[in-house]
Amino acid sequence: MVIVSPTLFARARGADRFWKRRRILALSAHFFGRKQNCYSIAIKYVQRALRFSTKGRALRKKEMKNLWETRINAGCQEFGVDFSQMHSVLDNAGVALDRKIIQNMAVWEPRSFRGLALLTKAKMFENGLNSLQGPPDGVVTRGMV
């Protein structure tokens, strides 16, 4: 389409306007009352809903992380281990499991989780966290100099 004059340019804007309105009304299709059908009212409520959906995604991630940590801590208390200790020991041992997998093991696979907890207890007393031995081999401290 070739637009020759400003008058024709102003008249040629109908399709964009239609699809802009269609997009807003499609997003407001599940609303109730005039929020669903009236474009000028729907704009406000669609923008509000999109803001809340953005916040909701971040909030859902945060709540899931808290839920997973609560479940893992409950499983760890049975074996006398802290989750922070367990996490650091498993990282040092080369066991690459994230919170979601560990909490699934704590809830649905208690024998496997017990194995992780016992591994954590065994590794804690080897070269490191609760041992009163000197530093590991190959480490030079101020006291040695």
C-alpha positions in Angstrom: 0.0 0.0 0.0 1.4 3.4 -1.0 0.5 6.3 1.1 0.7 9.6 -0.9 -0.8 12.2 1.4 -1.1 12.8 5.2 -4.8 12.4 4.9 -4.4 8.9 3.5 -1.8 8.2 6.2 -4.2 9.0 8.9 -6.9 6.8 7.4 -4.5 3.9 7.0 -4.1 3.3 10.7 -7.2 1.1 11.2 -5.7 -2.3 11.2 -3.1 -1.5 13.8 -5.7 0.0 16.1 -7.9 -3.1 15.6 -5.2 -5.6 16.6 -4.1 -3.5 19.6 -7.6 -3.5 20.9 -8.0 -7.2 20.1 -4.9 -8.0 22.1 -6.1 -6.2 25.2 -9.6 -7.7 24.9 -8.1 -11.2 24.4 -6.0 -10.8 27.6 -9.1 -9.6 29.5 -11.3 -12.5 28.2 -11.5 -14.2 31.6 -12.4 -11.1 33.6 -15.9 -10.5 34.9 -18.3 -7.7 33.9 -17.2 -4.5 32.1 -13.5 -5.3 32.7 -14.0 -8.0 30.0 -15.8 -6.0 27.3 -15.1 -2.3 27.7 -11.7 -1.5 26.2 -10.9 1.6 28.2 -11.6 -0.2 31.5 -9.9 -3.4 30.3 -6.6 -1.6 29.7 -6.3 -0.8 33.4 -7.1 -4.3 34.6 -4.9 -6.0 32.1 -1.9 -3.9 33.0 -2.6 -4.7 36.7 -2.9 -8.4 36.0 0.4 -8.4 34.0 2.1 -6.7 36.9 0.9 -9.2 39.4 1.8 -12.1 37.1 5.4 -10.8 36.9 5.6 -10.5 40.7 3.9 -13.9 41.1 6.6 -15.7 39.1 9.3 -14.4 41.4 7.2 -15.1 44.5 6.5 -18.7 43.4 10.2 -19.3 43.0 10.9 -17.9 46.5 8.1 -19.9 48.1 9.2 -23.2 46.4 12.8 -22.7 47.6 11.5 -22.1 51.2 9.3 -25.2 50.9 12.2 -27.4 49.7 14.5 -26.2 52.4 11.9 -26.9 55.1 11.4 -30.4 53.8 15.2 -31.0 53.6 15.7 -29.6 57.2 13.0 -31.9 58.5 14.7 -34.9 56.8 18.1 -33.8 58.1 16.8 -33.5 61.7 16.1 -37.2 61.8 19.8 -37.9 61.3 21.2 -35.1 63.3 22.6 -33.1 60.4 22.1 -29.5 59.4 21.2 -28.7 55.8 24.0 -26.2 55.5 26.5 -28.8 56.6 25.0 -31.3 54.3 25.0 -28.9 51.3 28.7 -28.0 51.8 29.8 -31.6 52.4 28.0 -32.9 49.3 29.5 -30.2 47.2 33.0 -31.0 48.5 32.3 -34.8 47.9 31.4 -34.1 44.3 27.7 -34.9 44.7 25.9 -32.5 42.4 22.3 -32.5 43.6 20.1 -29.3 43.8 17.5 -28.5 46.4 14.6 -29.9 44.4 16.2 -33.3 43.9 17.3 -33.5 47.6 13.8 -32.7 48.9 12.3 -35.2 46.5 14.6 -37.8 48.0 13.7 -36.7 51.5 10.0 -37.1 50.9 9.8 -40.0 48.4 13.0 -42.0 48.8 13.9 -42.0 52.5 16.6 -44.8 52.1 18.5 -42.8 49.5 18.2 -39.7 51.6 19.5 -41.6 54.7 22.5 -42.6 52.5 23.2 -39.0 51.8 22.8 -38.1 55.5 25.2 -40.9 56.5 27.7 -39.8 53.8 27.5 -36.3 55.2 28.1 -37.5 58.8 31.1 -39.6 57.6 32.7 -36.8 55.6 32.2 -34.2 58.3 34.6 -36.0 60.6 37.2 -36.7 57.8 39.7 -33.9 57.1 37.6 -30.9 57.8 34.6 -29.6 59.4 34.6 -31.0 63.0 38.1 -32.4 63.2 40.7 -30.8 65.3 43.6 -32.1 63.2 45.8 -29.7 61.3 45.1 -28.4 57.9 44.9 -30.8 54.9 48.0 -31.8 53.1 49.5 -29.2 50.8 48.0 -26.2 52.7 50.4 -23.7 54.3 49.1 -21.6 57.2 50.6 -18.6 59.1 51.5 -20.8 62.0 53.8 -22.9 59.8 55.8 -20.0 58.4 
